[in-house]
Amino acid sequence: MAASRNGGAQNNLKEIEHMKFKFVAVLALFITAIAFTACEKVENCHYDGSAKTLKCQGQTYSTVETGDRVWMAENANLLNFDSSYCYGNNLDNCKKYGRLYDWKSAKEACPTGWELPKQSDFEKADFKALNIGKDGFRYYDGKFADENVSASFWTADEFDDSRAVMVRVQDKVTYEHYNKTIAASVRCVKAK
């Protein structure tokens, strides 16, 4: 009787292991499918100059021309699995504020035909036209800060190996260098 119980237990364990394997395989396939869909949609974004919109990954972004560039008038919410975050790790905040990207991911976040603006682009832009909110940022240690206080945007300008130039918008606009692992908002400009 003990032998048949052990045989039954071993069969149950094999069945559980087989179910775990199936679950992991299906999950990996699902994640891969999402990743390829997201990448494909970023590459196939559509800009409509007459409607002043950019359609990308199922979202429609308003655009505006200011400072001799066409800008996204909203923060990017383009899916990036590597290093992008929703404020407070809350998905609803990605819809509300856009995603927060570390500098490396920010440089890769803009769709084909668009790019991360330089400090000089921000300096020429009309910030009222850009519709800037106070969306906060994410420290390198994972803590979030400054929601309803300030906005932070990465520029394409590298300061040194560990820092890049960030635009901070509170009562005034400042340009400072910050650790590249901080996650901030992204606005993309149409490539010239």
C-alpha positions in Angstrom: 0.0 0.0 0.0 2.9 2.4 0.8 4.5 1.7 -2.6 1.3 2.6 -4.4 1.0 5.8 -2.5 4.6 6.7 -3.3 3.9 5.9 -7.0 0.8 8.1 -7.0 2.7 10.9 -5.3 5.5 10.7 -7.9 3.0 10.8 -10.7 1.4 13.9 -9.1 4.8 15.5 -8.8 5.5 14.8 -12.5 2.2 16.2 -13.4 2.8 19.4 -11.4 6.2 19.8 -13.0 4.7 19.3 -16.4 2.1 21.9 -15.7 4.7 24.4 -14.4 6.7 23.8 -17.6 3.7 24.5 -19.8 2.8 27.6 -17.8 6.4 29.0 -18.2 6.4 28.2 -21.9 3.1 29.9 -22.5 4.1 32.9 -20.4 7.4 33.3 -22.4 5.5 33.1 -25.7 3.1 35.7 -24.5 5.8 38.1 -23.4 7.7 37.6 -26.7 4.5 38.3 -28.7 3.9 41.5 -26.7 7.6 42.6 -27.2 7.5 42.1 -31.0 4.1 43.8 -31.2 5.3 46.8 -29.3 8.5 47.1 -31.3 6.7 46.8 -34.6 4.2 49.5 -33.6 7.0 51.9 -32.5 8.7 51.4 -35.9 5.4 51.9 -37.8 4.2 55.1 -36.2 2.3 57.5 -38.4 2.6 61.3 -38.2 -0.2 63.4 -39.7 1.0 67.0 -40.1 -2.4 68.4 -41.0 -4.1 66.8 -38.0 -1.0 67.5 -35.8 -1.0 64.0 -34.5 1.4 61.1 -34.1 -0.2 57.6 -33.9 2.0 55.1 -32.2 1.4 51.8 -30.2 -2.4 52.3 -30.2 -2.1 55.9 -28.9 -2.6 59.2 -30.6 -0.3 62.0 -29.4 -0.9 65.7 -30.1 2.0 67.5 -31.7 2.9 71.2 -31.9 5.4 73.2 -33.8 7.6 75.4 -31.6 11.2 76.5 -31.8 11.5 75.4 -35.5 10.8 71.7 -34.5 7.7 69.5 -34.4 7.3 68.2 -30.8 5.1 65.7 -29.1 2.8 67.8 -27.0 2.5 65.0 -24.5 4.9 62.8 -22.6 5.9 59.6 -24.4 4.2 56.4 -23.2 6.0 54.1 -25.5 6.4 50.6 -24.1 10.0 49.8 -23.3 10.7 46.6 -21.3 14.2 47.5 -20.3 14.1 50.6 -18.2 10.8 52.5 -18.3 8.5 52.9 -15.4 5.0 54.2 -14.4 5.1 56.8 -11.6 4.6 55.0 -8.3 4.6 51.7 -10.2 1.0 52.4 -11.1 -0.1 51.6 -14.7 -2.8 54.3 -14.5 0.0 56.9 -14.1 1.6 55.8 -17.4 -1.7 56.7 -19.0 -1.9 60.0 -17.1 1.7 61.1 -17.2 3.5 58.9 -19.8 6.4 56.6 -18.9 9.6 57.5 -17.1 12.8 56.4 -18.8 16.4 56.1 -17.7 18.7 58.1 -20.1 19.8 55.1 -22.2 16.1 54.0 -22.7 15.1 57.7 -23.3 17.6 57.8 -26.3 15.8 54.7 -27.7 12.2 55.6 -26.8 11.3 57.8 -29.7 9.8 56.2 -32.8 11.6 56.0 -36.1 11.8 59.5 -37.7 11.7 61.2 -34.2 14.4 61.8 -31.7 15.2 62.9 -28.2 15.6 66.7 -28.2 18.8 68.5 -27.3 19.1 71.2 -24.6 19.2 73.8 -27.4 15.8 72.5 -28.7 14.3 73.0 -25.3 15.8 76.4 -25.0 14.1 77.5 -28.3 10.7 76.0 -27.4 7.6 77.6 -26.0 6.9 75.6 -22.9 3.3 76.7 -22.7 2.8 75.2 -26.2 4.3 71.9 -25.0 1.6 71.5 -22.3 4.0 70.6 -19.5 2.5 68.9 -16.4 4.1 68.3 -13.0 4.7 64.6 -13.5 7.7 63.9 -11.2 10.5 61.4 -11.8 12.1 58.2 -10.4 15.3 58.1 -8.5 17.9 55.4 -9.3 17.0 53.7 -6.0 13.4 53.2 -7.2 11.8 56.0 -5.1 9.5 58.4 -6.9 9.4 62.1 -6.3 8.0 65.5 -7.3 4.5 64.4 -8.5 2.5 67.7 -8.7 5.7 69.6 -8.0 7.9 69.5 -11.1 8.5 68.0 -14.5 11.8 66.4 -15.6 12.8 65.6 -19.2 15.9 64.0 -20.6 17.8 65.7 -23.3 20.1 63.9 -25.9 23.0 65.8 -24.3 25.5 63.7 -22.4 27.5 65.4 -19.7 30.0 62.6 -18.9 30.0 58.8 -18.6 27.6 58.7 -15.7 25.5 61.9 -16.2 23.3 63.6 -18.8 21.5 66.9 -19.1 18.0 67.0 -17.8 15.4 69.8 -18.1 13.6 70.6 -14.8 10.4 72.6 -15.0 9.0 74.1 -11.7 8.4 77.8 -11.3 11.4 78.3 -13.7 13.2 76.1 -16.2 16.7 74.8 -15.3 19.2 72.6 -17.1 21.3 70.4 -14.9 23.3 67.2 -15.2 21.8 64.1 -13.4 22.8 60.4 -13.0 21.7 58.5 -16.2 19.9 55.9 -14.1 17.3 58.4 -12.9 14.0 57.9 -14.8 12.4 61.0 -16.3 9.8 61.9 -18.9 10.5 62.0 -22.6 9.3 64.4 -25.3 10.2 63.5 -28.9 10.9 65.9 -31.7 10.5 65.1 -35.4 13.9 64.5 -36.9 15.1 67.1 -39.3 
